[in-house]
Every structure is written in C-alpha cells, then in structure tokens.
Amino acid sequence: MILVVARLRIRPGAMTPMLAEVEAFARLSRTQHGCHEYMYLRSPEDDDLLLFVERWEDQPSLAAHLASMEMAEYRKTTASLVAERSLSVFDAKDISL
C-alpha cells in the first residue's frame, strides 16, 4: 500500500474555484485502478490550505495516476489557483487502516 500526503496552498480568493476543480478530480481519481482512498481536507485554521490523503494499491498504480492525462489537465487548469504544493509518498505496507 502506498500513502500519499499532499499539501496545497491556494492563492488568496481562489478557494471557491479550486474546490470545484478538486471535487471533480477527486471523484475521477477514486475510479482509477489501484485507488483505495482519495480525500481532501480544508484546514479550519487556514482558509488557503488544502491537505490531500490518498491510498494506492502499489507504486505502479500511483505512477499511472500521476502520469495520466487527467492529472496533466488538472494541473494545467489549477496552476493559476495554487501558490505552493508539496507531495510526500510513503510505503505503508505495514500499516493497517
């Protein structure tokens, strides 16, 4: 199991259009092969911060997701809305959730 934690800092005033894009992309991602969980969380303390938590079956499934045409389109569409992003990937094979 692969666990992904992504942090996105959204440009001030851009959260509403960003959430529309995120919801559509999350819905699509959940249908991709190997996706066990794809959720996003909005910080109650920081209006411009989103956290994503994803669980993928294995590294090839995650790699396919990251290389997908849908991911490229999502990144292109949201580029002007995101100020900063970080992505951390963890091998979670010994963790039961």
Order of alpha helices (4+ residues) and beta strands (2+ residues): beta-alpha-beta-beta-alpha-alpha-beta
